């Protein structure tokens, strides 16, 4: 699991500054897209686009680990 965490952190670290903030607000703080959009003065669609792209990149980087992740990580992490 440590290796997976390293990959996740590396992917998050390499996001654009805005995407990183949005992704962390969404996944680490549990905020809804509308809340994030209001706080950052962005459209909900922009927020959703950044979250979608970050999740897409994470899934690509973690493809080899997906069978393990599905068994170990709660399903809400990759919605």
Residue, then its C-alpha position, 0 to 999 in steps of 0.5 A: x500500500x505504501x507504493x500506491x500512496x506514493x503514486x497517488x501523492x506524486x500524481x496529486x503533486x504534479x497537477x496544476x496548482x488549481x487542479x491540486x487545490x480543487x482535488x484536495x478540497x474534493x477528496x481530502x476535505x469532502x467538499x461538494x463541487x458547488x461548494x468548491x466552485x463558490x469558494x474559489x469563484x469558479x463555475x461548477x463545470x470547471x471544478x468537475x472538469x479538474x476532478x474528472x481529469x485528476x481521477x482519470x490520471x490517477x486511474x491511468x497511473x494506478x492501472x496495474x494496481x486496480x485489482x488490489x485497490x478494488x479489494x482494499x480501498x473504499x469505493x468512494x475514493x474513485x467515484 
